[in-house]
Structure formats: C-alpha cells, structure tokens
C-alpha cells in the first residue's frame, strides 16, 4: 500500500500550513546539512594537521640521529625521540 504524504499532510495541516511547514523544513535541512559539512571539514583539517606534525617529528628525529651518528653534531645527552 502506498501513502501519499503530500495529500495526508495537506489534509491534516491544511494546504497553506503544509506548504509553510515544507518551506521551513527545507530551510532547516539546508542549515543542518551545511553545519554538518563544516564540522567534518574542520575535523578533516585537524586530522591532516596532526598527520603532518607526526611526519615532521619523525623526519627531524631521523635527521638528528643521523647527524649525531656521523659526528656532525655532539651528543648533549638527549636522544631524539
């Protein structure tokens, strides 16, 4: 059995109220969708920033340890992580 939501909504709320409700729902839906997209973009940016920081830390440790082993720098008692 198929229900016609438009017809049911118009009967319950009246045509004018139903159309106003649909317009408000569409506006609210756009706002929620845009907010969700914005939050996911910020989260993605934070994840990418963390990944770049991890790569930079790993590579600087490799360079520092290689320089120390080659004798280009003196060991001051602390190893690079």
Residue pairs with C-beta under 8 A, 6 or more apart in sequence:
6 18
9 18
9 21
9 22
10 18
12 18
13 21
57 81
60 80
61 80
61 81
64 73
64 80
65 79
65 80
67 73
68 75
68 80
